[in-house]
Amino acid sequence: MTRTLIQGATVITMDRQGVLPRADLLVTGDTITEIAPTIVADDAERIDATGCIVIPGLVNAHMHTWQTALRGVAANWTLPEYFRKMHAGLATVFTPEDLHIATLVGALNQLNCGTTTLVDWCHNNRTPAHNDAAIAALLESGIRAAFFHGTPKPDPKPGETPFWELPHPRAEVERLLREHQGRDLLSVHAAVLGPHYSTLEVAQHDFRMARELGVIASLHQGGGPARTPGGWLALEQEGLLGEQINIVHGHALDDAQLARFCELGMSFSAAAESEMSQGHGHPLTGRLRKLGRAPSLGVDLESVLSGDMLTQARVALGIQRSLDNVAFREAEGSIPPTSTITADEALAWVTVQGARMLRQEHRIGSLAAGKQADLVLIRADLINMQPLHDPVAAVVFQASLANIDSVMVAGRWKKRAGELVGVDLAPRLAALQASGRKIVAALGLK
Ligand SMILES: [Zn+2]
């Protein structure tokens, strides 16, 4: 079995060992076998990581990777514009090939930015061939992926059943589970409409389906009025809520609902930058914090913003501190004596909380013996990070893509010394560009 010994790094474990100022980390096969001040392993390949900070691989808990070829196209759109122009417009012209190249380059960019686990929330998949193309791309990228099978949201044509009245296609989820569940580093789940975007009957069907198939049901909550007001109560009365339900956004939930959902163990994913930009409202972070809970974070849309998860952590931290500071000033007439959110919390959102959202915290999201070897080497000896007083603060506030030196997923290097491993990028970027131009041109957008 391959053994890799990473030597002499500052290690942020996000686990019981905390932050180790100088440590070695031994990887055997796909697993971390030891983290200690000094490890002797003569048969292992040695990596000199002096000057580096090792962190757990980042978890991007929500992204529509199919929009990678449309980078920047939706940068100035609000949510209603986005629904009209993206879901009812651009999305409708995607072929399986378009989905493949967008998902492949999007996933490779995640690896490049230090993300080792990607929740691909795929809801532009009108045929099984679209699903197969997206999954093939995720497997090809080598990222640890959770494929959340969703459904498209086109404007209904005359005589057509609107998307919000269509139960989730269970047979297709079953096929994907049969063919792909557990294949390499892939897991399959369901991206459902939920009561905000569907009728009660559809939400009941979809939640039941997820429970029976043993998959996570993730849903968007918020952005305009709910299709089924009171739907959540009906779903709870049927016993359909629990740890397997993941709410994305969620601003319009009232305090009582939020408290109840936390009690039921449901998880929450915020896409802070996308939410701020498109008009959702403020991320749920602070309201969850009052209930002793925390969100995972996601990029959501590369058609709007950058795919870099450290940026997401920083943005989410900034908006919550700002909200808390303003609230304190309004109540007390002065600046608060200290900050609410710490850098440690922000790093947890993009590591351990993402792992929790996927119910995989025993395997990923932190560094400890027995866990999967998903990790990132950050070059902390560059001009933008020296001197290093507080490694966690340096990662959250100073590190950028320029510092992401190496990325390992399940014991295999996906990025080394600043370069993706084994990827011929030029033809893929050319294909992505051609796909993006074709899609945009089909709708007359320049
Ligand atoms: Zn989304």
Residues whose N, C-alpha, C, O or C-beta is under 5 A from the ligand:
A	BS01	ZN	D300
